[in-house]
Amino acid sequence: MSKKTKFYFKPAPGEQIETKIQIDHDLRSSIYGTVVDLEGAPISGALALLFRAGEAQTPLSQFYTDEDGQFVFGDLFGDTLYLIKIFRSNRKIRELEIMAE
C-alpha cells in the first residue's frame, strides 16, 4: 500500500465501522489531557489555550474540550517548554507548564 492511501466510508444507517491503520513510528510530540471537576466528572466546553512558555501573550493554539473533557495539542517541538491555561465560563481554572519531549 502506498503512503498516500485514501479511505472512503459510507456507512449504512445504524452501521458501525471499525478500522485500524498502522503507520510508521511517529516522532511528533503532542499533549493530551482531560479536564474534570472536583468529583472527577469530565467538563465539556472548557477552553484550553497553548502557549510557548515565556511568550504567554498570544496562544499558539486553542481547543474546546469535547463531551469527555478531553483536549489535544499536536505536532509540538521537542525539548520546548509549553504553558497550558484552562478556562471555564471566562474564568481561569488551571495553568500548567509541560515539557514536550
C-alpha positions in Angstrom: 0.0 0.0 0.0 1.3 3.5 -0.8 1.9 6.1 1.8 -0.8 8.3 0.3 -3.7 5.9 0.5 -7.2 7.3 0.8 -10.0 5.7 2.7 -13.7 6.4 1.9 -16.5 5.3 4.2 -20.2 5.4 3.5 -21.9 3.7 6.5 -25.5 2.5 6.2 -27.9 3.8 8.8 -27.0 2.2 12.1 -23.9 0.5 10.8 -20.7 0.6 12.9 -17.4 0.7 11.1 -14.1 -0.1 12.8 -10.8 0.4 11.2 -7.2 0.1 12.2 -4.5 2.0 10.3 -0.9 1.2 11.1 1.7 3.9 10.4 5.4 4.2 10.8 6.8 5.3 14.1 5.6 8.9 14.7 8.3 11.2 16.1 6.0 14.2 16.6 5.3 15.4 20.2 1.8 16.1 21.5 0.0 17.0 24.7 -3.3 15.2 25.5 -5.3 15.9 28.6 -8.7 15.7 30.3 -10.4 18.5 32.3 -12.5 17.2 35.2 -14.4 18.8 38.1 -13.6 18.1 41.8 -15.7 14.9 41.7 -13.9 13.6 38.6 -16.7 14.3 36.1 -15.5 15.5 32.7 -16.0 19.2 31.8 -17.0 19.7 28.2 -16.6 23.1 26.5 -13.7 24.3 28.7 -11.2 26.3 26.7 -7.6 25.1 26.6 -5.0 27.5 25.4 -1.5 26.5 24.4 1.4 29.0 24.8 5.2 28.7 24.4 6.4 29.4 28.0 7.8 32.9 28.3 5.7 34.0 25.3 2.3 33.9 27.0 0.8 36.9 25.1 -0.6 35.1 22.0 -1.7 31.5 22.1 -0.2 29.1 19.6 -3.4 27.0 19.6 -6.7 26.7 21.3 -9.1 23.8 21.8 -12.5 23.4 23.4 -12.8 20.2 25.4 -15.1 17.6 24.0 -18.0 15.8 25.8 -15.4 13.6 27.6 -13.5 16.7 28.8 -10.6 15.8 26.5 -8.2 18.1 24.6 -5.1 17.6 22.5 -2.4 19.8 21.0 -0.2 18.2 18.5 2.9 18.4 16.3 4.9 20.3 19.0 8.6 21.0 19.1 10.5 18.6 21.3 12.6 19.9 24.2 10.3 23.0 24.4 8.5 24.3 27.5 4.8 24.9 26.9 2.2 26.6 29.1 -1.4 25.5 29.0 -4.2 27.6 30.5 -7.7 26.2 31.0 -10.7 28.4 31.2 -14.4 27.7 32.0 -17.0 30.4 31.8 -14.3 33.0 31.2 -12.6 32.1 34.5 -9.1 30.6 34.6 -9.4 27.3 36.4 -5.9 25.8 35.8 -2.5 26.7 34.5 0.4 24.3 34.0 3.8 24.1 32.3 4.7 20.9 30.3 7.9 20.0 28.5 7.4 18.3 25.2 10.0 15.5 24.6 
